[in-house]
Amino acid sequence: YNHRYQFPCVFMNDGQDAATMRVAEAAADLAAQKLIPPLIWVAVRADADRQQEYGVANRPDFAKRGSRAAAYTAFLTKELYPFVRSFYNTSP
């Protein structure tokens, strides 16, 4: 880890699947081939009510999904990303 380099930061929904999908290995391989820059990869674990967190607006969609989207967005932007930035030099 180079503290002087600003790393792009990627947040992955359904992070519980990251190991099965071999996300870290794929990102490392792509970076080694210089196809992408080295990344900070954050896999956010979803719970059983994930469709309530993944919305597109501040209100539920036609099927009543996304009722917690605003709270999830606030968690990512106001808690998790600042926490990651406190440990790693990430790109804005």
Secondary structure as the mmCIF struct_conf table of DSSP 4:
data_model
#
loop_
_struct_conf.conf_type_id
_struct_conf.id
_struct_conf.beg_label_comp_id
_struct_conf.beg_label_asym_id
_struct_conf.beg_label_seq_id
_struct_conf.end_label_comp_id
_struct_conf.end_label_asym_id
_struct_conf.end_label_seq_id
TURN_TY1_P TURN_TY1_P1 HIS A 3 ARG A 4
BEND BEND1 TYR A 5 TYR A 5
HELX_LH_PP_P HELX_LH_PP_P1 GLN A 6 GLN A 6
STRN STRN1 PHE A 7 PHE A 7
HELX_LH_PP_P HELX_LH_PP_P2 PRO A 8 PRO A 8
STRN STRN2 CYS A 9 MET A 12
BEND BEND2 ASN A 13 ASP A 14
HELX_RH_3T_P HELX_RH_3T_P1 GLY A 15 ASP A 17
HELX_RH_AL_P HELX_RH_AL_P1 ALA A 18 MET A 21
TURN_TY1_P TURN_TY1_P2 ARG A 22 ARG A 22
HELX_RH_AL_P HELX_RH_AL_P2 VAL A 23 ALA A 32
TURN_TY1_P TURN_TY1_P3 GLN A 33 LYS A 34
BEND BEND3 LEU A 35 ILE A 36
STRN STRN3 ILE A 40 ALA A 43
TURN_TY1_P TURN_TY1_P4 ALA A 48 ASP A 49
HELX_RH_AL_P HELX_RH_AL_P3 ARG A 50 GLU A 53
BEND BEND4 VAL A 56 ARG A 59
TURN_TY1_P TURN_TY1_P5 PHE A 62 ALA A 63
BEND BEND5 LYS A 64 LYS A 64
TURN_TY1_P TURN_TY1_P6 SER A 67 ARG A 68
HELX_RH_AL_P HELX_RH_AL_P4 ALA A 69 ALA A 74
HELX_RH_PI_P HELX_RH_PI_P1 PHE A 75 LEU A 80
HELX_RH_AL_P HELX_RH_AL_P5 TYR A 81 PHE A 87
BEND BEND6 TYR A 88 TYR A 88
STRN STRN4 THR A 90 THR A 90
#
